[in-house]
Amino acid sequence: MLKGITWIQRIAGPLVLIAVIPTWTAAQDNGSTSEVAVWAQIAAGYATGGDNAAIMLGASSQIRSHVISVRSATTFNLFDDDFWDFALMYGLASRTSGSRITASAGVAIVDGHRCANFFDACEEISATIGLPLALDVAWIGLGFLGLGIHGFANINSEQSFGGIGLTVQLGKLR
């Protein structure tokens, strides 16, 4: 179903939605800008499955305590399996003047490659539906720049995966 998708195409969806989410949140705003936050984020770190790396790119909008996010998460090793998802998620947030904690879940399309070892050809898995999960803890003291820790997982029938990494958030964070 999703054969031949490059890593650039995997992250294009969240980038396009970065432009859409602020418009949607502005329409939902009741005039109090302090209750609406919009940001893009990137995280890099460690993934499940040995010495795998993780990269996550996403966009989020918070209205009061509700968070709507899109994200693409990838786990990979240069000579081993790689799996990725593209997710639409809903969650809840707790925000103070200098920090935010969000937890969310949703639905995702999952795809990737399963490799037996370095010398064998990789097998492309069938695209499937997954349950994406995310937890963010971020310091947002500057109002436009956030730094924190992002944890993610995807539970699915082909190959569940997860990771944790350092995140940078940019946008209207308060």
Sequence and secondary structure as in RCSB ss.txt:
>XXXX:A:sequence
MLKGITWIQRIAGPLVLIAVIPTWTAAQDNGSTSEVAVWAQIAAGYATGGDNAAIMLGASSQIRSHVISVRSATT
FNLFDDDFWDFALMYGLASRTSGSRITASAGVAIVDGHRCANFFDACEEISATIGLPLALDVAWIGLGFLGLGIH
GFANINSEQSFGGIGLTVQLGKLR
>XXXX:A:secstr
  TT  HHHHHHHHHHHHHHHHHHHHHH  S GGGEEEEEEEEEEEETTTTEEEEEEEEEEEETTEEEEEEEEEE
E TTS EEEEEEEEEEEEEE SSEEEEEEEEEEEEEEEE SSTTS  EE   EEEEEEEEEEEE TTSSEEEEEE
EEEEEESS  EEEEEEEEEEEE  
